[in-house]
Amino acid sequence: MESSIRVDVVRGNCRGILQVDCKVWGRVLNIDNSRMTTDVNYALCKGLCVLRYYYDLRQGDIEKALNLYGNGYKYKSDYIGKVKKAYKLLYGGAAWEKMLKR
């Protein structure tokens, strides 16, 4: 989603497949910038750590967590919509709602 499924994408301070802002998260997650653009597993792991932080911060509300991940504290629903669309394409039409009930 973030990088069109490419690990080598760099946009400003953001790196890797999930476009982690290394200026913000670099020290917290001990990020190796070169691995963020060469090692897909490493980049996914760091991105998921950020998403998990936001998920816990928003007390299990995945939509609020995704909003923080994609937009910071500026609420824009287009990011959540893109994630929902991709999830539904991968897992089927009712999959998003089913996942939210877990």
C-alpha angles and dihedrals in degrees: 000000000000098000103018088260094300121129096200097065119123121184114175107304092344120101141180138015094314094037098236113193100238093190089061101034103025099098096032093055097028090238122196101212094205092054091050089068100037108034114060094190092051092048092048091049093053093045092050090050088058092047091048090052090054091044091055091043090055092046097245099317101138094190093055090045091052090048091055091046094050102033111014111223094334107100113227119156096201092085093052089047091054092050092048091050093050092046092050091048090053100041107021138267102294094036096100094055091043091052091051091057094059 
